[in-house]
Amino acid sequence: MSFDAFDAWWWPYLFILLAGWLATDSWRYLGVYLGGKLSEGSDILVFVRCVATALVAAVIANLIVFPSGALADAPLTLRVGASIAGFSAYLLSRKQILVGIVVAEIILLTGLYLLG
C-alpha cells in the first residue's frame, strides 16, 4: 500500500494518521510502559538520554551550518555567533531557555538587518 493507492479526498488524511500518528505513538506508549519500571539512574536510561541529547545537538548544528530559506543568506559567522551568544546567555541566566532564545534571535535579526 502506498500514498497513491486510493484516489479519494480522505485518503491523504488517513495515510497521515496511520503512518504518522500510529507509528510514533505506539513506540511512545511502549516507552512509557517500560520506562516506568526502570530507575532513573539506570544505565539504559542514561544511554537513552545521551542519544537523545546527541540527536538534538546534531539537528541544531545541521540547521546552523546548512540552513535553508532566508537563513541561508546569513553568513556562517553570524549564525554561529548568535548561537554562541544565546548559549552564553542561557548559562548566565541560570539556565533559562527563553533568555537564550531571545538573545540569539536578537543578535541574528540585528545582524541580518545591518547586513541587508
N, C-alpha and C positions, 0 to 999 in steps of 0.2 A: 504494500500500500504506500502510495506517495502523495505529495501535496496535490498533484494534478489528477488524482484518481476520480474525483467527482466534479461535476460542473454546477453544483448548487451554490446559492448565495451563502448558505450557512456553513459550508464545508471548511473555509479557512478558519472560522472561529472555533469550530470543533477540533480542527487539527491543532491549533494553537493551544487549546485547552488540554488535549490529550498529550501532545508532545512536550509542552512546556510545564504545565502545572503538575500533571500526574507523574512525569518522570523525575521532577525535582522533589516534590513533596513526599513521595514515598521514601526517598532516602533521608529526608529530614525527620520524618516520623520514626524511622528505624534508628537514626542517630539519637533522638531524644529518648527512645526506649532503652537503647543500650548504654547511652551516656549517663542515665540516671543511676545505673548500677555501679559505675566506676567512681573512685575517689578523685577529687580534683587535682591532686598531686601525682597521680599515676603516670607512669612513663608514656603510655599510649596517648593520654590527653595532652601531655606536654609536647609530644611529637606532632599531634594534630594541630595544636596552637602554633607551633613553629612553622609548619607547612602553610597554614592559613595566612600567617603574617608575611611569609615569603611571597606568597601569591599576590597579596595586596600590594606589597612593595614593588613587585615586578610590573603589575598593571600601572601603578603610578609612574614608575620610571619609563615605561613604554609611552605613556601619554605625554611625558615631559620631553623625551628625546625624539619621538616620532609622532608628533601631533597631527591632527587632521583639521580641516576647516580653517577658520580665521586664525587660530593659534599657530598654524604652520608658518604664517608670515612673521611671527615674532622671532627675534634672534634667540639662539640657544642659550646664550649667556643671560638674557633677561629671564627666560623660563627657569633656568637653574637657580639664578639669583633670587627670584621670587619664592621658589620653593625652599631655599636655604633660610631666607628671612622669615618665612612662615613657620618653619620648623623651630627656628630660634625663638620666635615669639611664643610658640606653643610651650616650649620648655621654660621660658622666663615667666610665663603667666601661670605657673604651677599646673601645666598640662590641661589647659582649657582649649578644646578643639576649635571652638568658634573664633577665638582670638587669633590662632594660627591661620585659619582660613581667611579671615578678614584682612590680616596683614599681607598675606601672599597675594590676595586679589587686588588690594590697593596698589601694591608695588607693580604688579603685572599690568594693571589698567593704566597706571600713571606712565609706565614705560611705553606702552603702546600709544598712548596719547602724545607723548613727547616725540616719538619716532614717526608718527604718522600723519 
